[in-house]
Structure formats: C-alpha cells, structure tokens
Amino acid sequence: MPQSRRNNRAAGRMRQELTQRQIGKLALSQKMQLSLDVLRMDAGRLSRRIRLELARNPALTCADPDLLPQPDDPRAELIAQIGLLPLPADQMRIAQELVHCLDDRGLLADPLAEIAGWLGTTPAVLEGLLPHLHRLEPHGVFARDMSECFRLQLRAKNLLDPWMDRLLDRLDLVAEGNLSAIAAFLGTDHEDAGDMIADIRALTPAPLGIPAAGGPPPELELTAQGVLKPGPSLALALGDEGDGEARAMAQGLVAAVENRMQTLLRIGTALIEIQSSWLLGHGARRPLTMTALGTSLGLSKSTISRAVAGVVIRTPAGPVHLRDLLKPPISSHNPDLDREGVLQTLSQIIGDWPEGYRCTDARLAEKLAARGIRLSRRTVAKYRLGLGVPRHRQDE
C-alpha cells in the first residue's frame, strides 16, 4: 500500500476517534448540566419537567399516576384545541408540549427561558405562541402570573376596562377589600370599586380546574425513630422503547433524579442531627450557615442553596421546610449564637439593670461583651428596639 494512502487512512481514523471523544464529552457535559438543573428544582418544577419528558419520550416510564396522562385530564382537551390552531408543524409541536409544562392551576409558573430550554426552543418563540394559546378555553390558561390570568378571563367577558386593568396590578388591595384605598388609587367612587372587587372575586385562580395539592409534597420523611428516608418516590425507570437519543435522555434524567435524592438525603441527615433537639421540641434551633454545612459535607454553598429550595420533610410534628433548619448566626464573631439568644440575654441584662443607673447602648454592649457576645452599639440599639425598649426609657 502506498505511503500516502496509509497516511490518509491513519488520519481518517484519528479524525473519527477525535469526533467520538468530542461527542462523548458533549454527552457528559449535557448529563452534568441536566443533573445541576434537576438539583435546583423544587418538587413542583421537577414534576412538570418529568411530566413533559414522560409525554414525549417513550424510553421513560414512571409509577406515579399523577404524572401520567389520565383519561379525564383537562390537559388532553387543551392539546386537542391546539391541534385546530393555524400553526406551522414545528410550532404546533412546541405548543402541545408546552401543555405539559403548566402547573395544576393551568399557569406557566416557571420562567419562560427555562421552559424554552426544556422544549429546545427560544423564549421569543414561546412569546410568539402565547397570544394564540391565550385564546383557548378555559380562559386564563397559559398565563404567567395571577394578574395575567385574571386579565384573560375579564377580557373574555368584555369586562377589562382601563380601571380594571390598572387594578389588576394591585391585587393586594383587592385581597384586603379596602374600598377607600381602591377608590383613591383608581380615582373612582366606592360603588365602582365594590363592583370591580366583585368582578375579580368571581374569577377562578385555577382555570385548568385540577385540585391544588396544598403546598409542595414532602420529599423526605423523618420517622418517629429519628431516621430520615425518601418520601413518596417518583419511581422513574428506563423502559424498553425509544431510539438511542431518547434512551440517553431518559437515562440521564433518571440518574439526575436519583442523584438529587441522594444529595437531599445527605443534607437532610446532617441537618436532622444538628437540629434534632428543635425538631423534637426540646430546644431552639442551632445557628448554622450554608457555608458551614457545605464544608462539613464537602459540598459548595451554591449546591446547598439549590438543594434545599422548596424541599419539605414530613416529621412526626408536621411538615418542615428543609431551609428552615438552616439558621445563620448573628455575626461571624458569634458563630454559635442566633438572634433569639441575643434577645434573651439582652432582655435579662436590661431587666437586672440597677435603678438609678444610666442604661446606654454602649454600656449594654459592654455587658454583652462580658458574656462573650460582641456586638456594635448600633446593633445593640436594633435589638433593644426589638424588645420594645425605646430610647427614652434608658434614663439617658
């Protein structure tokens, strides 16, 4: 074989091996990114992400019936309505997949940029689809917040005038039912304000009609024996169908969900050990920062922050948010003391202060320092006011 031909074949093999390595690195990078994305999702967002993948990926299976299509699921009716819209085929596919990204109310609760990543498109494409989707029934679906949900319903009833449109930006006033505040805000009288409140209260905050779960479901469970275990499992698994790309995505998602649960168990177990007295009702929470917890577990602060967001533990005393088991100390000089501890000590010092002696913030700071609590005079003043002790009561 001529030398040049052997060289060409060798160069071809090298290019092929390089391409395969690059593809392998890209797949690994995508799996790592998916794992990070799943780790920072709360239970609701993770359920929506999984519901989307179950609907479009035949290689993924799940034992959770709430995530699988049901015969009476109102999402099926939305998909049928979208099928009648005059949309190009690629936009039709995206719009129908977007149905699975709705929360149980029928709203798009997650950022459009993140949803666009799930669907392999851009936020601009989703923005362009929303005017079409906002005309579907029940009116209010595909809204991005409650104000937009109510706007869509009022527009369908021909009740969205400029005053009502402005009031929807202040739903806090509607919740309070303060006619005077609403009338002053809109420049109307009390009768008009009352009519607008009645119109808004006649709307539904959940146009899709799926019963609300009443908060995020517990993902971890603390037994009466003090053992932390996974809560109800999503039971994701790799099925027998699907091509190579679909199976790779399903495998990556299954691994990411399992990795997330293992991380939650590590963090939760450490927090349970540290805050066991508080959880059992025998004491206060101990001060603990994300940085300190991460250092003890070999995890970064950002990983801790992502993992604990929105996670709930079912305990014998009731549900507890994982983030509530983290409590920063009042300062780096007092790593083992929290705000309640300072207030308790300060209250005792003020209560024991001899009558006739001036009780200034500077002297209070000295007394606290003598007990190992180093705070500035300004911080002492803030805590003093927190106890309801005004400045004029310090005999200054």
Secondary structure in CASP SS format (residue, H / E / C, confidence):
PFRMAT SS
TARGET T0000
AUTHOR 0000-0000-0000
METHOD secondary structure of the structure
MODEL  1
M C 1.00
P C 1.00
Q H 1.00
S H 1.00
R H 1.00
R H 1.00
N H 1.00
N H 1.00
R H 1.00
A H 1.00
A H 1.00
G H 1.00
R H 1.00
M H 1.00
R H 1.00
Q H 1.00
E H 1.00
L H 1.00
T H 1.00
Q H 1.00
R H 1.00
Q H 1.00
I H 1.00
G H 1.00
K H 1.00
L H 1.00
A H 1.00
L H 1.00
S H 1.00
Q H 1.00
K H 1.00
M H 1.00
Q H 1.00
L H 1.00
S H 1.00
L H 1.00
D H 1.00
V H 1.00
L H 1.00
R C 1.00
M C 1.00
D C 1.00
A H 1.00
G H 1.00
R H 1.00
L H 1.00
S H 1.00
R H 1.00
R H 1.00
I H 1.00
R H 1.00
L H 1.00
E H 1.00
L H 1.00
A H 1.00
R H 1.00
N C 1.00
P C 1.00
A C 1.00
L E 1.00
T E 1.00
C E 1.00
A C 1.00
D C 1.00
P H 1.00
D H 1.00
L H 1.00
L C 1.00
P C 1.00
Q C 1.00
P C 1.00
D C 1.00
D C 1.00
P H 1.00
R H 1.00
A H 1.00
E H 1.00
L H 1.00
I H 1.00
A H 1.00
Q H 1.00
I H 1.00
G C 1.00
L C 1.00
L C 1.00
P C 1.00
L C 1.00
P C 1.00
A H 1.00
D H 1.00
Q H 1.00
M H 1.00
R H 1.00
I H 1.00
A H 1.00
Q H 1.00
E H 1.00
L H 1.00
V H 1.00
H H 1.00
C H 1.00
L C 1.00
D C 1.00
D C 1.00
R C 1.00
G C 1.00
L C 1.00
L C 1.00
A C 1.00
D C 1.00
P C 1.00
L H 1.00
A H 1.00
E H 1.00
I H 1.00
A H 1.00
G H 1.00
W H 1.00
L H 1.00
G C 1.00
T C 1.00
T C 1.00
P H 1.00
A H 1.00
V H 1.00
L H 1.00
E H 1.00
G H 1.00
L H 1.00
L H 1.00
P H 1.00
H H 1.00
L H 1.00
H C 1.00
R C 1.00
L C 1.00
E C 1.00
P C 1.00
H C 1.00
G C 1.00
V C 1.00
F C 1.00
A C 1.00
R C 1.00
D C 1.00
M H 1.00
S H 1.00
E H 1.00
C H 1.00
F H 1.00
R H 1.00
L H 1.00
Q H 1.00
L H 1.00
R H 1.00
A H 1.00
K C 1.00
N C 1.00
L C 1.00
L C 1.00
D C 1.00
P H 1.00
W H 1.00
M H 1.00
D H 1.00
R H 1.00
L H 1.00
L H 1.00
D H 1.00
R H 1.00
L H 1.00
D H 1.00
L H 1.00
V H 1.00
A H 1.00
E H 1.00
G C 1.00
N C 1.00
L H 1.00
S H 1.00
A H 1.00
I H 1.00
A H 1.00
A H 1.00
F H 1.00
L H 1.00
G C 1.00
T C 1.00
D C 1.00
H H 1.00
E H 1.00
D H 1.00
A H 1.00
G H 1.00
D H 1.00
M H 1.00
I H 1.00
A H 1.00
D H 1.00
I H 1.00
R H 1.00
A C 1.00
L C 1.00
T C 1.00
P C 1.00
A C 1.00
P C 1.00
L C 1.00
G C 1.00
I C 1.00
P C 1.00
A C 1.00
A C 1.00
G C 1.00
G C 1.00
P C 1.00
P C 1.00
P C 1.00
E C 1.00
L E 1.00
E E 1.00
L E 1.00
T C 1.00
A C 1.00
Q C 1.00
G C 1.00
V C 1.00
L E 1.00
K E 1.00
P E 1.00
G C 1.00
P C 1.00
S C 1.00
L C 1.00
A C 1.00
L E 1.00
A E 1.00
L E 1.00
G C 1.00
D C 1.00
E C 1.00
G C 1.00
D C 1.00
G H 1.00
E H 1.00
A H 1.00
R H 1.00
A H 1.00
M H 1.00
A H 1.00
Q H 1.00
G H 1.00
L H 1.00
V H 1.00
A H 1.00
A H 1.00
V H 1.00
E H 1.00
N H 1.00
R H 1.00
M H 1.00
Q H 1.00
T H 1.00
L H 1.00
L H 1.00
R H 1.00
I H 1.00
G H 1.00
T H 1.00
A H 1.00
L H 1.00
I H 1.00
E H 1.00
I H 1.00
Q C 1.00
S H 1.00
S H 1.00
W H 1.00
L H 1.00
L C 1.00
G C 1.00
H C 1.00
G C 1.00
A C 1.00
R C 1.00
R C 1.00
P C 1.00
L E 1.00
T C 1.00
M H 1.00
T H 1.00
A H 1.00
L H 1.00
G H 1.00
T H 1.00
S H 1.00
L H 1.00
G C 1.00
L C 1.00
S C 1.00
K H 1.00
S H 1.00
T H 1.00
I H 1.00
S H 1.00
R H 1.00
A H 1.00
V H 1.00
A C 1.00
G C 1.00
V C 1.00
V E 1.00
I E 1.00
R E 1.00
T E 1.00
P C 1.00
A C 1.00
G E 1.00
P E 1.00
V E 1.00
H E 1.00
L H 1.00
R H 1.00
D H 1.00
L H 1.00
L C 1.00
K E 1.00
P C 1.00
P C 1.00
I C 1.00
S E 1.00
S C 1.00
H C 1.00
N E 1.00
P C 1.00
D C 1.00
L C 1.00
D C 1.00
R H 1.00
E H 1.00
G H 1.00
V H 1.00
L H 1.00
Q H 1.00
T H 1.00
L H 1.00
S H 1.00
Q H 1.00
I H 1.00
I H 1.00
G H 1.00
D C 1.00
W C 1.00
P C 1.00
E C 1.00
G C 1.00
Y C 1.00
R C 1.00
C C 1.00
T C 1.00
D H 1.00
A H 1.00
R H 1.00
L H 1.00
A H 1.00
E H 1.00
K H 1.00
L H 1.00
A H 1.00
A H 1.00
R C 1.00
G C 1.00
I C 1.00
R C 1.00
L C 1.00
S C 1.00
R H 1.00
R H 1.00
T H 1.00
V H 1.00
A H 1.00
K H 1.00
Y H 1.00
R H 1.00
L H 1.00
G H 1.00
L C 1.00
G C 1.00
V C 1.00
P C 1.00
R H 1.00
H H 1.00
R H 1.00
Q H 1.00
D C 1.00
E C 1.00
END
